[in-house]
């Protein structure tokens, strides 16, 4: 078998899966119920964030918090301060790709 197969979590509980971490990229899968989010932090790579389900509330650097619907792909530059939350009743599901892979 040439390909490698990965399975993603399919439940409703808060989950942050580091599905694939290699020298090329980091591929993460996140499920965030209402009221959940990530600690405020700066990006350690260029981040590509896809909203799979729900609505993303995100604050970047000093901008106001914006909301993005499912089906949205965001490209967030390296070294950007970010705050990610789910403020909605529907569970938020994200795919996050960091490319190139962070050095640390």
C-alpha positions as CSV (number, residue, x, y, z in Angstrom):
1,X,0.0,0.0,0.0
2,X,1.5,3.3,-1.1
3,X,-1.0,5.6,0.6
4,X,-1.3,6.3,4.3
5,X,-4.9,6.4,5.7
6,X,-5.9,8.7,8.5
7,X,-9.3,8.7,10.4
8,X,-10.9,11.9,11.8
9,X,-13.0,12.1,14.9
10,X,-16.7,12.4,14.2
11,X,-18.3,13.2,17.6
12,X,-19.5,16.4,19.3
13,X,-17.0,16.6,22.2
14,X,-14.2,19.1,22.2
15,X,-11.3,17.6,20.2
16,X,-8.1,18.8,18.8
17,X,-6.5,16.1,16.7
18,X,-3.0,16.4,15.3
19,X,-3.7,14.2,12.4
20,X,-0.5,14.6,10.4
21,X,2.7,16.4,11.6
22,X,5.5,16.0,9.1
23,X,8.3,18.1,7.6
24,X,6.0,19.5,5.0
25,X,2.9,20.6,6.9
26,X,0.8,20.1,10.0
27,X,-2.8,19.0,9.4
28,X,-5.1,19.4,12.4
29,X,-8.8,18.6,12.9
30,X,-10.8,20.5,15.6
31,X,-14.3,20.1,17.0
32,X,-15.4,22.9,19.3
33,X,-18.8,22.9,21.0
34,X,-20.5,26.1,22.0
35,X,-18.3,28.3,24.3
36,X,-15.1,26.4,23.5
37,X,-12.1,27.8,21.7
38,X,-8.3,28.0,21.6
39,X,-6.0,30.1,23.8
40,X,-5.0,33.4,22.3
41,X,-1.7,32.8,20.5
42,X,0.4,33.9,17.5
43,X,0.6,31.7,14.4
44,X,3.8,29.8,14.1
45,X,3.4,29.3,10.3
46,X,1.0,30.4,7.6
47,X,-2.3,28.9,8.7
48,X,-5.1,27.7,6.3
49,X,-8.3,27.3,8.2
50,X,-11.4,25.6,6.7
51,X,-14.8,25.8,8.4
52,X,-16.3,22.4,7.9
53,X,-19.4,22.8,10.1
54,X,-20.8,25.6,12.2
55,X,-19.7,29.3,12.4
56,X,-16.2,30.4,13.3
57,X,-15.7,33.6,15.4
58,X,-12.1,34.8,15.1
59,X,-10.2,37.8,16.1
60,X,-6.9,38.5,14.3
61,X,-4.3,41.0,15.6
62,X,-6.3,44.1,16.6
63,X,-9.2,43.6,14.2
64,X,-12.8,43.2,15.5
65,X,-14.0,39.6,15.8
66,X,-15.4,38.4,12.5
67,X,-17.6,35.4,11.9
68,X,-17.2,32.9,9.0
69,X,-19.7,30.3,7.8
70,X,-19.1,26.7,6.9
71,X,-17.4,26.3,3.5
72,X,-15.1,29.2,4.2
73,X,-11.3,28.9,3.8
74,X,-9.1,31.5,5.6
75,X,-5.4,32.1,5.0
76,X,-3.8,33.7,8.0
77,X,-0.3,35.0,7.8
78,X,2.7,33.9,9.9
79,X,3.1,35.7,13.3
80,X,-0.6,36.9,13.5
81,X,-2.2,37.0,16.9
82,X,-5.4,35.0,16.8
83,X,-8.3,34.2,19.1
84,X,-10.6,31.4,18.0
85,X,-14.1,30.7,19.6
86,X,-17.4,29.0,18.9
87,X,-20.1,31.4,20.2
88,X,-22.9,29.5,18.4
89,X,-25.1,26.6,19.5
90,X,-24.0,24.5,16.6
91,X,-20.7,22.6,17.0
92,X,-17.8,24.2,15.1
93,X,-15.6,21.9,13.1
94,X,-12.4,23.1,11.5
95,X,-9.5,21.7,9.4
96,X,-6.3,23.6,10.1
97,X,-3.3,23.3,7.8
98,X,0.1,24.9,8.7
99,X,2.4,25.2,5.8
100,X,5.3,25.1,5.8
101,X,5.5,23.0,8.9
102,X,6.4,25.0,12.0
103,X,10.1,24.7,13.1
104,X,9.2,24.0,16.7
